[in-house]
Amino acid sequence: LTEAEVLTFRRDFPILGETVGGHPLAYLDSAATSQKPRAVLDAERDFLERRNSAVHRGAHTLAAEATEEFEEARATVAAFVGADPGEIVWTSNATEGINLVAYALSNAAYGDGDPALAIAPGDELVVTELEHHANLIPWQQLARRTGAVLRHLPVDDEGALRLDLIGDVITDRTRVVAVSHVSNVIGIVNPIAELVAAAHAVGAIVVLDACQSAPHIPLDVRALDVDIAVFSGHKMLGPTGVGVLYGKRALLERLPPFLTGGSMITTVTLERAEFLPPPQRFEAGTQRVSQAIGLAAAVRYLDAIGMPRIAAHDRRLGRRLVEGLAAVSGVRVLGSATAERVGLAGFDLAGVHPHDLGQFLDDRGIAIRVGHHCAQPLHRRLGLTASSRASTALYTTDDEVERFLIAVADAAGFFGVRP
Ligand code: PMP
């Protein structure tokens, strides 16, 4: 993207014109949540003002229009990731998507869905050492509920997955391999193909946490051949309150529901219920209609620019962040400087607590994320309790990145950092 294009896109994002403490806002926290263009805000407002209605119910005109738009939104999101609409389940966010799969797998033991999917004592679930807590704790809990064993693929000193250990960690007993496409702490794209090959060789399903890839790089679930993928709308220009669960159709058809209630059944007696096929089987209760429509508008916005171009922009800014940070004395950039990375750089400034750095930058209108980023095990492995993270989006300018780099260098001076 050229600087002129980025400046044009920025006019679509009202919040980017805000000032913080008298400084123009430099929003470098898109990995936590992205900002929303007017197209998304307008799509939600237009729906709520003119067509708001519950979907899949009622014979009236608004209900029919809302249902049509809701299903169109599903098709738009499906096309964005290379899936069929029937393979897309709406969730609240990625967290709910992962919990849905983990609970559905244990529910299989009660006779719903395909009992062959049930996780049994001694089965193994595999995560990696760099997962967000959202892709760790649901598997810990599944292991506790079922007597399965949770194993992990370690990372090396730089946070890269230890592919040399795949053969030790993924075994004949492995049933699930859960991995993030891109780490939310170090921004490196993980080697998914190797993990998928190893998992499928032993009949395990692969659950991909695509939260940090969907906004940044083209995501093709079929090309990746993952069985499940989840992501959150709010990180990819869409609204909060909506997430996406992709599942291969054949798997979703075997998977029992997680949440049960209205809108997911065919017949109900006082004793039992028959469930609808996917995706409705997984969408109990009144749906997040305006949010799904908002997310479809976000996807159209991203598509109009083109994910390959957005990826190139993020990659370039990511490289500049890493190179600029590495030049500041006392900064340790997390993750290899040469690995494929999105527009995200995690780092530590020697002896300065990330919260103090965050405050220093905030005084200049620069927003970054500080803390453990919901990845305590990875921080522990890297010898840290917390870190700082700057992340970009298609609306991030070179100027904002330079302002941030100057501010970090100034902070190093201010806090008396010694390399
Ligand atoms: N996984 C990763 C890699 C993330 O970055 C996040 C959000 N920080 C999540 C999962 C959870 O997303 P959400 O809170 O929207 O469910």
Residues whose N, C-alpha, C, O or C-beta is under 5 A from the ligand:
A	BS01	PMP	A31 N93 A94 T95 H132 A134 S180 V182 N184 D209 C211 Q212 S232
